[in-house]
Amino acid sequence: MKGRCASLLFFLCLGLSQSLSAASVVFLNPGRTHEPFWASYAQFMQAAAGDLGMKLEIRYAERNLERMLDQAREVLQGENRPDYLVFVNEQYAGPEILRLARGSGVKLFAVNSSLTPDQQSVTGGTRERYPDWIGSMVPNDEEAGYLMAHSLLEQQARRAYGQPFDVLAFSGVKQTPAAQRREQGLMAALAEFPQARLRQLVYSEWNRDRAYNQALQLFQRYPDVSVVWSANDEMAFGAMKAATELGRKPGRDVYFSALNNSPEVLRTYLDGQISALVSGHFTLGGWAMVLLHDYDAGVDFARHGGKDREVRLFMALDRDKAKRLLRHMEQQGYDLDFRALSLVGKTSAPDYRFSLEPLMK
């Protein structure tokens, strides 16, 4: 009996020890709680944290810069500080978050939008003036903007038989690096199609209702528009609603692009109303958790691909890929083994291999 009790006590203590030593992470989510993209982003991070044995807390800023900075201050200067803080340089908030972190002992990691070159000329880069800012990881936003635009323009060019055609563009928050880089991709694609005339680019701040109200005016101002590029799915849905109300048929009269991974956008693409769909960056927070897990275990990701990395996560989807991604989105924990991507104990592994491919199986 004593032996059984001793064994039970040993395993209880082991479990407690592992719980106490689990790396703790706070993610400052710049989006809204019920915003499809940022909600799925958080879910993917939670799936990674659970699989990797990490503690993750997510705080939503609800698209409010002051709220995000207040949350950063509370996390970094409060009593119960995490081991790591993951943040986004939304609305150029990065330098202030770094300043708040000074002397906190919390390690910082930037995702999705890192500090711009102009900002880093003042703050320094990772592991420089702010040594606890240990790394960053961003997706290939410019390529995403290009992939959407090129697909749309190519489809319309075939339909227009060389004749000029009109284009509208809906971008996100003007002060967000991700939006700016997606616009750069759009402009690169437009340069390849001289017959495409960009009538207007507006900033819809990633918001469906704002894009809807803008599109109602724009479609009437430019009645011959046949291509609509949107930097995310919410804005695409707003523009599509406006087009439909004005008697235009998405996927037939007007080609629309979208970017994201919600079941809604995947199904809309599969039914033909969206003509070009790109996805992948919702996984980035989960991959960041893998890097932090390994760093905490003594495997520095800087030696396996660099402390700052741009990962080619965005992928143009076809119908088969969209179906496969939708199937994973609907499964508990995305049916992924995040530990398989860790380099802990894998001395021969040269680098991390993050992509959307695991969700294409």
Secondary structure, 3 states (H helix, E strand, C coil): CHHHHHHHHHHHHHHHHHHHHCCEEEEEECCCCCCHHHHHHHHHHHHHHHHHCCEEEEEECCCCHHHHHHHHHHHHHCCCCCCEEEECCHHHCHHHHHHHHCCCCCEEEEECCCCCHHHHHHHCCECCCECCEEEEEEECHHHHHHHHHHHHHHHHHHHHCCCCEEEEEEECCCCCHHHHHHHHHHHHHHHCCCCEEEEEEEECCCCHHHHHHHHHHHHHHCCCEEEEEECCHHHHHHHHHHHHHCCCCECCCEEEEEECCCHHHHHHHHCCCCCEEEECHHHHHHHHHHHHHHHHCCCCHHHCCCCEEEECCCEECCHHHHHHHHHHHCCHHHHCCHHHHCCCCCCCCCCCCCCCHHHHC
